[in-house]
Amino acid sequence: MSRTTKLTSVEVCAGAGGQAIGLERAGFEHVALVEIEEQFCNTLRLNRPRWNVVQADLNKFDARLYEGIDLLAGGVLALPFRKQANNWGV
């Protein structure tokens, strides 16, 4: 039995899109990619203009808007590349 529709996903902490590209290649359709950092959002929008990139703090992000998705994916925080890392003593 084959699927006629793509699986859907929302990715939080999307970064510059590495995981999102992998999920896209695996057949997922991104409903939203959520990232707080402006430069990463700009990169995502430049490289994939059709993606719904949401610049937001996860503490204020309303995930209820995306009820019914197939996958909630989360990017692993790359501490050395985040400006907040210095504040954490890393």
C-alpha positions, -999 to +999 in steps of 0.1 A: +000+000+000+015+033-010+008+067+006-007+093-016+001+122+006+034+133+022+040+130+059+040+164+076+064+179+101+071+208+123+108+213+133+118+234+163+153+248+168+157+244+130+191+261+128+203+266+093+183+236+080+205+206+080+180+183+096+151+199+076+169+190+043+173+154+055+136+152+064+126+167+031+147+141+013+130+114+034+097+126+020+084+150+048+066+182+039+075+209+064+045+227+078+067+250+098+104+254+108+108+273+140+140+291+149+148+320+172+180+333+156+174+358+128+204+348+107+193+312+106+158+322+096+173+344+068+194+314+056+163+291+056+142+316+037+170+322+012+177+285+005+141+273+007+117+302-001+087+278+000+092+267+036+072+283+063+100+297+085+087+311+119+111+332+139+099+326+175+110+319+210+097+284+219+085+297+252+060+318+232+054+295+203+018+282+200+022+246+187-016+241+188-017+257+154+000+226+140-022+199+156-023+167+135+012+168+121+030+135+117+063+145+132+076+170+157+113+172+151+138+191+172+173+202+162+201+195+186+216+227+201+251+232+186+265+250+216+298+262+201+279+280+173+253+298+195+261+332+209+244+321+242+270+295+247+293+320+263+267+328+289+266+291+298+303+289+303+309+266+274 
